Amino acid sequence: MKSYIKIFFDNEVLAYLFFGVATTLVAVSTRLLVFHWTDQEQLATIIGNIAGIIFAFVTNDTIVFKQERKGWFKRLIAFGIARLGTLLLDVLLTFLFVTQYPQIIGQFVNMNRSAINGIETIFAQVLIIVLNYIFSKVFVFRNKK
């Protein structure tokens, strides 16, 4: 059993997908909890993204892309800048589909704000996972141990 787990996590794409899903769960759970507590979709989007960014950097740096410890701070800065781009995309999508034009999604869910926010969150996360992999692979995690 141990060898299957090692084989799985030695495959960069499989490990990225696994931790991408885990990162999404961290970000979405945080976002939905903050939205539930505050009813502020933009605040929830930002805090959820920050939680996801921190989790993703640690797992990507150490497990997925197997980086040397040396230079981690430089990678953290590059990672943060790349993720800032997808954070801004997430905030824009939230603004468009939840704040400004909720009827686009709302027409399918009886204008339920929580459902609108949840659907937009899932849609945005799929797009963000793909973009984050590209940014991480091309700009941040270039050297392996």
N, C-alpha and C positions, 0 to 999 in steps of 0.2 A: 504494500500500500504506500509506504514511504517513497519508493522509487517512482510510482506514478505521479505523486504530488511533485516530486523534484523535476520530473520530465515536464510536467505541466508548467511549472514556474520557470523553467529554463527556456521555454518558448516565449520570446518577447511579446509577440502579438497576443497569445493566450493570457499571459500575465497582465498585459495592459488592459485587455478586455475585462478580466476578472476585477482588477483594481479600478477600472473605469466604472464598472457597475457599482462597486463598493463606494467609490467617490460620489457617484450620482445618488446613492442611497443616503450618504451623509449630507450632501448638499440639499437634496429634496426634502429629507426629513426635517432638517434644520429650518429650511425655508417654510415648509408647511406649518411647523410649530410656531415660528415667529409670526407668520400670517394669522394663525389662529389666536395668538395672544394679543396681537396689536392691530389687526385688520389693515395693516400698511403693506401693500404689495411691493413697493420699491425697497423699503427697509428689509423686508423678508428676503427679497431677491439678493440684496447686497450681503446680508449676514450669511445666508445659505451658501453663496459663492465663496466667501472668505473661509468658512468651515471646510468646504470642498477643496479649496486651493491648498490649505495647510495639509490636509490629509493626503491629497494627491502628490504633493511635492515629496513628502516623506516616503510614501510607497514607491513612487516612480524613481526617485533617486537611489534608494537602497535595494529594491527588489526587482523592479521591471527593467530598468536600464543599467543596473549594477555599476554605479559610478564609484570612483575612488572618493575617499573622504575629502581629500585635498580639493579645494576649489568649490566646495559646496555652497559657499555664500554667493559667489558669482553666479552659479547655476540658479540659486534661489531668486536672485534679482531678475535674471533672464526669464525664469519660469513665471515670476510675478508679473512681469511686463507682458508676456504672452497671454497669461490668464486674464490680465486686465482687459485685453482686447475682447476675449469671449465674455467677460463680465459685462462690458459695455453692450455687446450684442444681446446678452440676456436681459439687461435693463431695458434696452430698446424694444425687444419683443414683448416684454411685460407691459411696458408703457402702451404699445400699440394694441395688443390683444386683450389686456386686462383692464387698463385704465381708460384709454381713449376710445377704443372700439370693441367693447366687450360683447356686443351683439353678434359679432362674427362667429365666435364660439358659443356665446350664450343662447343663440337660437336653437341649439341642439340639446341644451341642458336646462331649459326653463329659466334662463338668466340667473342661475345659481352662481354667485361670485366665487365660492370655494371650488366648485367644479370647473369654472372658467379658468381660475388660477392653476388648478391641478393639471388640466389638459394642456394649457400653454407651457407649464413647467416641463412636462414630459416631452413635448415637441421640441422645446428649446434644448433640453438636455441631450437628446439624440444628436442634434446638429453640433452642439458644443463638444461632445465626446470625439466626434470625427475631427473637428478643427483642432482640439487640444492635442490629439495624437500627432497630427501633422506638425504643429508648432513645436511640440516636445522633441520629436524625432529629428527635425531639421535644424532647429535653433538652440535647443537647450542641452539635451543629453547626447552629446556626440562622441565622447570618449568613454570606453568601458574599462573596468578593472583589468 
